[in-house]
Amino acid sequence: MPQQSLIIKHYYKATLVNNVTNCRLILTTSYVTRCEGVSLTLRRKHSLGNQQIPVSKQKRVALGNPEINSLTLSQKRDILALDTDNNTLKFPTIWLRDNCQCPACFQRHSQSRTIDWGKFDFGVKPLSAKLVESELTIEWSDNHRSNFTLDWLIERSFTEEKRKLFRNKIYRFERTTWGADEFGKYLKKFDYKSVLNEDSTLLNWLESLTKYGVAIVTNVPAKNNSNKILTERVAFTRRTHYGEEFTVIAKDGTTNVAYLSSTLPLHTDLPYYHYAPGANLLHCLVQSQGKGGESQLADGFHVGNYLKLHEPESYKILTKTLVDWSDVGHENGDHFHSLHQAPVLCEDEFGDLVRVNFSQPQRDSHFNAPLEQVILWYEAVGLFTKLLYSPENNVTFKLAEGDILTFDNLRLVHGRSAYADTTGRERLLIGCYLDWDEIYSRIRVLRKQLKRSKEMNIGQ
Ligand SMILES: [Zn+2]
């Protein structure tokens, strides 16, 4: 194709191929652009300057929007339907009015709705609706007009498929649960310096932590603040009544069993918090020599899902019985008494596991459950415990000095085998926490930023 310049005025989806560099650029929104030396594939109607060109016979863009064949309003005018070749996209009209994108209703700068609900007409109805090219225009009974682009509407379609996609890709991310056999395959390691310096490595680490519930950051400098620097690369350290950081070292007269050198049984941290810390980061500065001091992990969601499938009665008891979790003690002179009632296995509204609470030392002797349920609960939790400790589910490994073990504290249970310090070498770990709200937020921001820079690089 000879060198040429094209001005694309508007389109639905277009793939531009630069003939010189052979780079591809996928354009997904309507705007005017100038392209030099390109061939192009356009999905739908478009204009090229003033000159109309036919829809390309080349391969169509997979991301292309569906053709809209007709637009209909329900008799009550509460549903607007857009018919495509193989689907009908329906939108509640009250939702459309509520989500009007005009500057009076929506502030683009803050990405916030500014409609005053104190003055909003909740009985508002469309007087007319029309679709011109890729834009839907609605005239409303409250003397307002709204315009929506087709892209924007399709992105927010109420179909089950679209809602599921949003839930699994943007709201929460898909998880892969594991037993002992798969652990080695899923445990990924990330270089500390690279995580601090490269956004792509930071994203890879956080995605791995989210998906598998565990990842190791390696080559960490033996400094007390290395862990905190890592959390601040994501967001900020989650403070608890043990402070911003906690030191795991054998010490006499401790108020927490983690600070003994004896075996630390499997547990989740701080189940007595309503807002339990999301992810645990344990920096190994000094490891014990010889036997002992090994870390133990098991995937509580994996075991929970096994129970759901094979022992549904036990699963039900563990998801329905409220347990009293507590922590009473003092740290740096400050006394605390934390309490939280929650089941061992917590589900969301979809029946998916979202949190495991498990800590023998931090379970109160008050047990606010009906008498007959208590006995059944012991049977069920006995089975759950046995499975967590079984070789099929339980992994043991020894952290190296300079490792930060990062794991999902709402999903994995962790423990440690007993160890003995040798003279001059006291096992030392510094731990801190991050909340999932902050990790998810960082992942979403990074994904957007990296996608954007990737697209920009394509054209260069
Ligand atoms: Zn408006």
Residues whose N, C-alpha, C, O or C-beta is under 5 A from the ligand:
A	BS01	ZN	C100 Q101 C102 A104 C105 R145
